[in-house]
Amino acid sequence: QVEEELKAACSQQAEQLREMGRRERLLSSDLQRAGEQLESFKTRVMQACSPSAAGSKGKSVTEQQVIKKVRQISDENQQSHEREKSLQKELSSRLAKEKEVSADIEVFKNSLQKLQ
């Protein structure tokens, strides 16, 4: 009876080992596929950011290159927004000045008409 129990336990452990092996192969396959997707994504990001920076085919793009390019684009975007705000402020100032000058011209015209 002990022998039967040992055989059953061995059989159960063998089945568990086979299942673990199957899971390991699946995980390995998933990991490889995820790595390929990451490389593809990094290359697409670099091509979108700067086609010339993506390099030649077969040359993988490092995560640092992608991060550097994304940061550069983010900085350029921030500078662009700041420039836009500055230009909006300048435009508002000029429009206010123009209104003031127009009002002064109207006063001057009215004064001139009264004098004539």
Buried (B, 14 or more C-beta within 10 A) or exposed (E): EEEEEEEEEEEEEEEEEEEEEEEEEEEEEEEEEEEEEEEEEBBEBBBEBEEEBBBEEEEEBEEEBBEEBEEEBEEEEEEEEEEEEEEEEEEEEEEEEEEEEEEEEEEEEEEEEEEE
